[in-house]
């Protein structure tokens, strides 16, 4: 059964259309990504799913409920980490976790939650004294305080240092592994590629691609790239090598695009011409390449 | 109810962690009391202060004033500020009911008013030899309805004003108008026509009357009705206009 089913969601703010046509399904137990540039409509979409926004068109169902008419039922069953929200500066960490946990009878003990999110030492600290990363971790802990079936994490690693991001990724996997479905909103490609089981790419209020990270890379990644550096004469003749589709040169740096065993053919052709670059390598396309291709921000 | 109790206790602790707000709520009435008491004393004079001593007049009036200052300034600043910061949005997304959020703020406001008014009464009795009220019960009831009335107005202001700065500015302005014309500043007898008219339609004038008449053993039936009416309409409007973000 789908946990979330969105069909042709549309949301306007006055004359501004934030979301024009968004459709996707989220299955139980997966980490589902919503990826897109700033202003693409990601946050509007997830806030609509949580019953925080009215919607102008389309059909939405979350855990079997309509977010417009049954927002309360949905909010009791989900956890959410919102962008642009806060707690009173003088509220202490343990007080926040205790308060949010007490909105439901069951749920994890707040000591365990704080330990999970590396906040145990900060339990008596005031919200206002926490670093950006600590505040983010607290919000995620709060999102889990009611033992939800589904959690929305909106740009949760923004403001975290690289080490904390890796820790957060591990914790998101742990959330999924205990059976909670995760909807992850992000503009970090590596995050989506590492974490998401499936994702949609949203741009200008509409879904422009959907699939697994690897599926999208295979489809839109632009084939194989071979890179090396070489000074001297121009190597434009590489275009004639089998399986090569394109050659880009930036000073002494070359990027050869192609498909299939292009690396082998390029290597052979170079050696045949007495060139043996030490840094010849094939690069795997990433979700970032897919994203740049899809959103047309490559040029 | 358990959640309301928890939220109220938390709000109370948050309030106590704001030293300036605490000072404002508890010390300002005392300051006004001692200054005015020092200036006017408590000797009864015909034609002013309803013919009783100034302090016998002002102490019940200040009880009502305390409920106005906490309700018109602290409460709206708190609510509008929490909306501005995204605290209300945070609560909303976690399915915290609105009545818990508002209820806890109102309860905190009520307790702060009660403590502040009690300190005021005790200080006045020691310092100025003010007579004990005719009926503690009626004074307590009048205090309670004026505290609820100003809390309802405060929630309404907090609901419609965009941010803490606006709430602070408008709250202080309203509080001053009420102080001057509502019967807690110059005696109503010295206010001229227009001022007296404005005074008559301020909520504070009727809150002052309700407390004062209970203190002096007079019948303030009409003022009670007006306070009740304002409480009801402000509550209805606050419920109608309350916004999470």
Interface residues (C-beta under 8 A of the other chain):
Chain A: X50 X52 X72 X75 X76 X80 X82 X84 X85 X86 X87 X88 X90 X91 X95 X98 X99 X100 X102 X103 X126 X142 X145 X146
Chain B: X2 X3 X6 X7 X10 X13 X14 X17 X18 X82 X85 X86 X87 X89 X90 X92 X93 X94 X95 X96 X244
